[in-house]
Amino acid sequence: MKARFLLITFVLLQALLLASCGAGGRVGALQSESQSVDLADVEAVSVKIDFGAGDLRVTGGAEKLLEADFTFNVDKLEPAVTYKDGALVVAQPDRRGVPNFLGILNFRNEWDLHLYDEVPMDLTLDVGAGTSNLDLSGLALRRLNFKLGAGESAVDLSGDWERDLIANIDSGAANLTVLLPSNVGVRIIVDRGATLINASGLTKDENVYTNAAYGKSDVTLTLGLQTGIGWVNLEVEDSAAANEYSVTE
């Protein structure tokens, strides 16, 4: 009953967010464009992604700092890409919180962003609503800040991290899955709202979750997690390395 109530609340809130006051634009012809940004001579970068609503995908594997494909059918959704002195910003112009699509049916807004794996990176994402798939496992992240208003998101933080990572995820009315490493220590501090949390492969001590490698590996992933309503699935990846550690209840 509680899960059903949370689901209904989530759906209603997401609908309200996507239909907030006033018309946001008109659906036109479907447009596609690609943009890329060279890394230049910098030792580290900061990347900010400011996404209104739609479908967002972020992953590594780029030969340049950014290789991006955008698809949209509302002119005001055309993204702006700027880069200066190691600071990259990919943003929907004039966005204020969750964007306004009242009266707009069948809008499309899809971003497929590939980032360079090898440069140390501080990554900030602000997503209003929609679906986001963030495969960050191959990036050289130092810090991650991810804010999600409403929608569904998968965040992949698995793999062999070479340096400590400090991360923060703040989800409002969202369903969230976070894939975590097994052979890198993980500590998650949860500030929980009316959220259902499944924490497979983790040990819970009040509001703190840890994996079997925490305190035993040289590298630690520290995650602050703030939740509103919806559900959160915290999942430790399957790995033979996990057998090297024993869980302490």
C-alpha positions in Angstrom: 0.0 0.0 0.0 2.8 2.4 0.9 4.7 1.6 -2.3 1.5 2.2 -4.3 1.0 5.6 -2.6 4.5 6.7 -3.3 4.2 5.7 -7.0 1.0 7.6 -7.4 2.5 10.6 -5.7 5.6 10.4 -7.9 3.6 10.3 -11.1 1.4 13.2 -10.1 4.3 15.4 -9.0 6.2 14.6 -12.2 3.2 15.6 -14.3 2.8 18.9 -12.4 6.5 19.7 -12.8 6.4 19.1 -16.5 3.2 21.2 -16.9 4.1 24.3 -14.8 2.7 27.7 -15.7 2.7 29.1 -19.3 3.5 27.8 -22.7 7.2 26.9 -23.3 7.3 26.8 -27.2 6.1 25.0 -30.2 6.9 21.6 -31.6 8.6 21.9 -35.0 10.7 19.8 -37.3 13.0 17.3 -35.6 16.6 18.7 -35.5 19.8 16.9 -34.9 23.2 18.4 -34.4 26.6 17.3 -33.2 29.2 19.3 -31.3 32.7 18.6 -30.0 35.2 20.4 -27.7 38.9 19.9 -27.7 40.6 19.4 -24.3 43.3 22.0 -24.7 46.3 22.2 -22.4 44.8 21.7 -19.0 45.5 19.3 -16.1 41.9 19.0 -14.9 38.5 20.1 -15.9 35.1 21.0 -14.5 32.0 19.9 -16.4 28.5 21.3 -15.8 25.5 19.8 -17.5 22.2 21.7 -17.1 19.4 19.7 -18.7 15.7 20.6 -18.6 13.7 17.5 -19.5 13.8 14.6 -21.9 16.4 11.8 -22.3 20.0 12.3 -21.2 22.9 9.9 -21.6 26.4 10.6 -20.3 29.3 8.3 -20.7 33.0 8.2 -21.4 35.0 7.0 -24.4 35.4 10.4 -26.2 38.7 11.2 -28.0 38.1 14.9 -27.3 36.9 16.4 -24.1 33.3 16.3 -25.4 31.6 14.6 -28.3 27.9 15.3 -28.2 24.8 14.5 -30.3 21.6 16.5 -29.7 18.1 15.8 -31.0 15.2 18.1 -30.4 12.0 19.5 -31.9 11.4 22.6 -29.9 13.6 25.5 -30.9 14.1 26.8 -27.3 15.6 23.4 -26.4 18.6 23.9 -28.6 21.6 23.5 -26.2 24.5 25.9 -25.7 28.0 24.5 -25.3 30.8 26.7 -23.9 34.4 26.0 -22.8 37.0 28.2 -21.4 40.0 27.6 -19.2 39.1 24.0 -18.3 35.4 24.8 -17.6 32.9 23.1 -19.9 29.2 23.9 -19.7 26.5 22.2 -21.7 23.1 23.8 -20.9 19.6 24.4 -22.1 19.5 28.2 -22.5 17.3 30.3 -20.2 16.4 27.3 -18.0 14.9 28.1 -14.6 14.3 24.9 -12.6 12.1 22.4 -14.4 11.2 23.7 -17.9 7.8 24.6 -19.0 6.0 22.4 -21.5 2.3 23.2 -20.8 0.3 22.6 -24.0 3.3 21.1 -25.9 2.6 17.5 -26.9 5.2 15.0 -28.3 8.2 17.2 -27.6 11.6 15.5 -28.0 14.8 16.5 -26.3 17.7 13.9 -26.3 21.3 14.5 -25.4 24.0 11.9 -25.9 27.2 13.2 -24.3 30.6 11.4 -24.4 33.4 12.7 -22.2 37.2 12.1 -22.2 38.2 9.4 -19.8 41.8 10.4 -18.9 41.6 14.0 -17.5 40.7 14.5 -13.8 37.2 15.9 -13.7 34.7 17.5 -11.4 31.2 16.8 -12.8 28.0 18.7 -11.9 24.6 17.6 -13.4 21.3 19.4 -12.9 18.4 17.5 -14.4 14.9 18.8 -14.3 12.8 15.8 -15.3 12.9 12.8 -17.6 15.2 9.8 -18.0 18.9 9.9 -17.4 21.5 7.2 -17.9 24.9 8.2 -16.5 27.6 5.6 -17.1 30.5 7.3 -15.2 32.5 4.2 -14.5 35.3 5.0 -16.9 35.8 8.7 -16.1 38.6 10.1 -13.9 36.2 11.7 -11.6 37.2 13.5 -8.4 33.9 15.0 -7.5 30.3 14.4 -8.6 27.2 16.5 -7.8 24.0 15.2 -9.4 20.6 16.9 -8.8 17.5 15.3 -10.2 14.1 16.9 -10.0 11.7 14.2 -11.2 12.1 11.1 -13.4 14.1 8.0 -13.6 17.8 7.7 -13.5 20.6 5.1 -13.6 24.0 6.0 -12.3 26.9 3.6 -12.9 29.8 4.2 -10.5 31.2 0.7 -10.7 34.7 -0.4 -11.7 38.2 0.2 -10.4 38.6 3.7 -9.2 42.2 5.0 -9.1 41.5 7.9 -6.8 39.0 8.8 -4.0 35.7 10.1 -5.2 33.4 12.4 -3.3 29.9 12.3 -4.7 26.5 13.8 -3.9 23.1 12.8 -5.3 20.0 14.9 -4.5 16.8 13.4 -6.0 13.3 14.9 -5.6 10.5 12.8 -7.0 12.6 10.2 -8.7 13.3 6.5 -9.2 17.1 6.0 -8.9 19.4 3.1 -9.4 23.1 3.4 -8.4 25.6 0.7 -9.4 28.5 0.6 -7.0 32.0 -1.0 -7.1 32.7 -4.2 -5.2 36.5 -3.9 -4.9 36.6 -0.2 -4.0 35.4 0.9 -0.5 32.0 2.5 -0.6 30.4 4.6 2.2 26.9 6.1 1.6 25.3 8.6 4.0 21.5 8.8 3.4 19.2 11.7 4.2 15.9 10.0 3.4 12.5 11.3 2.7 9.5 9.1 1.8 11.7 6.8 -0.2 11.8 3.1 -0.5 15.5 2.0 -0.4 16.8 -1.4 -1.6 20.5 -1.8 -0.7 21.7 -5.2 -2.1 25.2 -6.1 -1.0 25.6 -3.3 1.5 25.7 -3.3 5.3 23.4 -0.7 7.0 24.3 1.1 10.3 21.5 3.6 11.0 21.6 5.9 7.9 25.0 4.8 6.7 25.6 2.0 4.1 29.0 0.4 3.4 30.2 -2.4 1.1 32.5 -5.2 2.1 35.6 -3.4 0.8 35.1 -0.3 2.9 38.0 0.4 5.2 40.1 -2.3 3.4 40.7 -0.8 0.0 43.2 2.0 -0.8 40.5 4.0 -2.5 37.1 5.1 -1.1 33.9 6.3 -2.8 32.0 8.5 -0.4 28.4 9.3 -1.5 25.9 11.6 0.1 22.4 10.7 -0.9 19.4 13.0 -0.3 16.0 11.6 -1.4 12.4 12.9 -1.6 9.9 10.4 -2.8 10.1 7.4 -5.1 12.5 4.5 -4.7 16.3 4.0 -4.7 18.1 0.8 -5.6 21.7 0.7 -4.4 23.4 -2.3 -6.0 27.0 -3.6 -5.7 28.4 -4.9 -8.9 29.2 -8.6 -9.2 33.0 -9.2 -9.1 35.4 -11.9 -8.2 37.3 -9.3 -6.2 34.4 -9.1 -3.8 35.4 -12.5 -2.5 38.6 -11.0 -1.1 36.6 -9.1 1.6 34.3 -10.4 4.3 31.2 -8.5 5.4 31.0 -7.5 9.0 27.4 -7.3 10.1 
